[in-house]
Amino acid sequence: MGSFEISLQTSLNQIQSLLTNNPGWGVRGRVIHISKAGEGNMNVVLRIQTDNDERIILKQSRSYVNKYPAIAAPVDRIAVEYAFYQTINQYPVLSGFMPRLIGYDPKHHLLAIEDLGESSDYTYLYQRSTGWPAELNQQAYHFLSILHQLPVPGHYPDNLELRRLNAVHLFDYPFQNDHGFDLDQIQTGLQNLAQLYRQDENLREHIQVLRDQYLMQGDHLLHGDFYPGGWLHATSGFKVIDPEFSFIGPAEFDIGVIMAHQYMAHQSDEKVHFFLKSYKAPEGFSLQLCFQYCGVEILRRLIGLAQLPIDLTLDEKHQLLDRAVLMVVGG
């Protein structure tokens, strides 16, 4: 069977053939149902059920972004995700936070993982009426504390091509005037507000320094996209998913990202700093660099293309953006 792209229109027999050709996955039943599993922004993600009541998630990468087919993306990003699962599977205290790895099919760019059942991500945390549970913070920082202390895996993929794509969204698009996305579609007045920061040459210079650091090889295994949209609220508890952006880099990046999302979810300095203290930082960890990446993430989420359902007034965004600039240029 040649390589092909799976979708909801793929026949049961074709999915069955995929499973049969991967006997190491241990799937014994016949496929009886295929359904969509989540939005799958980057990849196609399907839920497979067999007559043995086996439930599997199949995730396939393409040479483009699934949600935006016009955007090219490295098809081997699924291999990076597989490498992450292989690494953390050596550490049960970490693997318990993630779905169980079932198998990998490099020919079809497929990853098979445990189906955690009906679950939701944590993007509801951005709503003003929702608190950020202390237990959730503790679990998230605990996961990163262990992850960042791991010995650096030998021959881990550098994931440079996907990082370059991500760098455009992190460090470039938020500060460009010609990317064709009108922020007033998100919130009236946001387009004009963004211009204040796009004209700040000092800010742009600092952003480019951080961009270069992001693309360099670092010293710690990172998740690379650690935010509420990459976590699942499953019946078995807090779970971490989607490590396709993982790379060997600065631990400050992962921590800066989660801090940024706490601020965007109405968390106070006291709460953010309290949980930051619970993070067991590796040797040489720079709090200044951490806050700089925090500022970058706030800027890109509020005036970039990767928008989230953030419940902030325009004035609140203005205040938070000003703080983000101080984080970036002042550390």
N, C-alpha and C positions, 0 to 999 in steps of 0.2 A: 504494500500500500504506500503510495507516495505521500509526501507532506501536504497537509491541507489545513485550512482555518476552520476551527469549530465555531458554532453559533447555535442559537435556539432552533435554527432550521436544519441542523445536522441530524441525520437519521439515527435512530436507536442502534441500528446495525453498525453504522460507522463508529459510534462511540464504543460499542461492544468490541469492535475490532481493535480499537486503540487499547482497551483494557486487556484483551487477550494477548496482544503483542507485547505487553509489559507484565509478564507473569510474576515478576518480583514484587509487584504492588499488592499481591495477595487478594485480589478481588475475585470472588467465586461465583457470584450471582449473575443473572441476566439483567441488562439495563431495561428498566420499565418507565423511567421518567427523567426528563431533562427540564430544568428551569433556570432562570436567571438568579444569580447570587450576588446581590449588591449592584452598585452602579458601574464599577469597573472603569474608572477614569483612564487609567493607563492601559489596562489589559482586559481581555474577555474573561469573565469569571462565571462558570456554570456549576450548578448543583446537580449531581447525578445520584439517582436512586436505583437500587437493584431489587430483584424479587427476594433476596436474602435480607432485605432491609439494611443493606450497606449504603452508607451515604458519604459521598466523596465530593470535594470541591476540585474542579479542574480549572486551572488558570493558565492562559496562553498569552504570550507576548507576540506582538506584531512588529513590523518595521515602521510603525507609526503609532501615535497616541490614539487609543481606542475612541475616546470621547471627541477628539479633534483629528480626524484622519489626515488633514492637510499638514500636520506637524510630524515630521520624521522623528523616529526614536530608535535607538539600538535594539535590535531584536534579541540580542543575547542578554538582556537585562534579567530574564527569567533564570539564567545560569547564576547570576549574582545572588538572586534570592535563594536559590538552591544551596549555594555556598554558605549563606548565612544560616540556613536551617541545619546544614551539616555541622557547622561549627558549634552552634548553641546546643545541639543534641548531645554533645559531650558533657554538658553541664545541666543535670536535671533541674536545678534550682531556676535556671533560665528557660529551659524547654517547656516547663510547666506553664509558662506565661504565653505560650504560642500553640497554634494548632499542631497536631502530630503530622510529621512528614510521612507521606505514603510512598511517593516516588517521583522520578524525574525522567522525562523523555526528551532528550536534546534534539532529536530529529524533528519533532513537531513543536519544539519550544513550549513544552507543557510541564506544569508542576501539579502534582496531585497531593492534596493535604486533607486533613480531617475536616469534616463538616461539623461545625460547632452548633448547628441547629439555628433556628430563627433567632437572630440577634440584631442589635443596632450599634452604630458607632456612637461616639460621645460628643457629636457636634451640638447636641442640645445644651451643652455647658455654656455656650455663648449667650444664651438667653438671660435676660436681666433677672427673671424670676427664679432662676436655677442656681443653686449653690454648687460649689466644687467640693465634693466630699473629701474629707481628710484622708480616708482610707485609700481613695483613688490616687491622691498625691503620693502617699507613702509607697504604694505599689509601683507607680511609675518611676519614682526616683530610685526605688530599690532595684528595679530592673536595670536602669542605666548604671547604677553603682557597680553592679556585678559585671555588666557587659563591658564597661570601660576599664575594668581591672584584669580582663582576660589577657593571656599571652597573645601577642599578635600572630594570627594564623599565617603559616607559610604559604606563599603562592596564592594569596587571596586576590580575587580580581580587582584591578584598580578602578573599574567602573568609570573610567575617565570620560567616555563618550556621553553617558547619561548625566554625569556631573556637569559637563559642559552645557548640556541642554538645560539642566536645572539652574545653572549659574545665570543663564539669560533671564529666567523668571525671578531669580533672587536679587540680582545685582544690576541688570540692564533695563528690562521693560518698565519697572516702576519709575524710572527717571528719563524715559523717552517720551517725546510728544507725538511721534508719528507711528505708533503701533496700531492705530485704528480703533482702539477701545475707548468709548466715551464713559467715563466714570459716573457721569450724571445718570446713566441708566441704573446704577446701583443706588445712588443717593443724590438728590439735587444739591448742587454746590460742591460736590466732591471733586469735580474736574478742575475747577478754579483753585480749590484748596491744594490739590496735588501740584499745581504749577509753582507754588511757593517753595516746594522742596526740590522740584526739578531744576530750578534756577540757582540752587545753592551749590556753588562750585566747591566750597570746602567740604561739604557733605559728599559730593560725588568723588572727590579725591580719596577720602577715607573709604568709601564703598569699594573703589577699585582695588585698594590694598587688601581689603577683606576678601574680595573676589579671588585675587591671586593666592591668598592663603588657603581658601577653600579648595582650590584646584591642585594644591600641593599634597604630596604624600605625608601623612601624619603618623601618630604612634599608637592609636587606639581603634578598635573595631567599633564603628558607629552604626546605629540604625539608619540615620540619614534623613528621616522624615517623621520624626517622633512628635506627633500632635494628635488631638482628639479624633480626627478623621481616620487615623491609622490604628485606632484601638477599637476593640469590640466589647460590648456589654453582653456577654453570653450567660447562659444559665449556669455555667461553671465558674463565672466570675470575670474579672478583668483579663483581657487577652490582647496581645500585640500582634499586628499583621503587617503585611506589605513592606518587607525590608529590601525592596529592589533598589533603593537609593543608597544602600549600605556601602561603606568604604572604610579604608584605614585612614583616619583623619584626626582632627583635634576634638577632644572630648567636649570642649567648650561649645562646639556647634550644636550637639544634641541638647545640651542643657539650656543654651540660649534660646533654642526653638521652643522648648516646653515652657520656659518662663514667659516668652512673648505671648503664648496662647493663654496663660493664666492672666496676664494683664488685660488681654482683649476680652476675657471672660469676667471682667469686673472684680478681679481679685486684688486686694490691697497689697501695698509694699510689705506690710507685716506678715501676711499669709505667704506671699511668694518667698520672702527671705527665710521664714520659718522652715519651709520645706526644702529650700536650697541648703539649709544647714544639715538636713538629714541625708544629703547626697554625700557619698564617700568618694571624694575626688581623687583621681590619680596624682601621682607626684608631678609637680610642675604646673598644675592647673592654674590658669590665669582668670581671675574674676573679671578683670577688665575686658579681656577678649570675649568672655562669656556674655557680658552685657552688650558688647558691640554686636555680636551675632543676634542677641535678643532684639536690639534696635533694628537690624536689617530685616528680621522676620516680621516685625510690626509694620515697617514701611512697605514691604512687598505685599502683605496681606491687605493693607488698607488702601494703597494707591497703585497696586499692581494688578495683573490679570487673574491671579489665583485667589479669587474672592471666596469668602465664607459667610455663613448666615450670622454675622456679628451684629449684636443688638446694641449699637452705640449711636448717639445723636451726632450730627455734624460737628458740634462744638466739642463733644467728648473725643471724637476722632482727632480734631485739631490739637487738643491738649495732649493726647497720647502720641501723636506724630511728633510734636515738639519734644516730648520726653525721649522718643526714639532717636531723634537727631542728637540730643545730648549724650545718649548712650554711645552712639557711633563715633562722634567726634571728641567726646570727653572721656569715654570709657567708663 
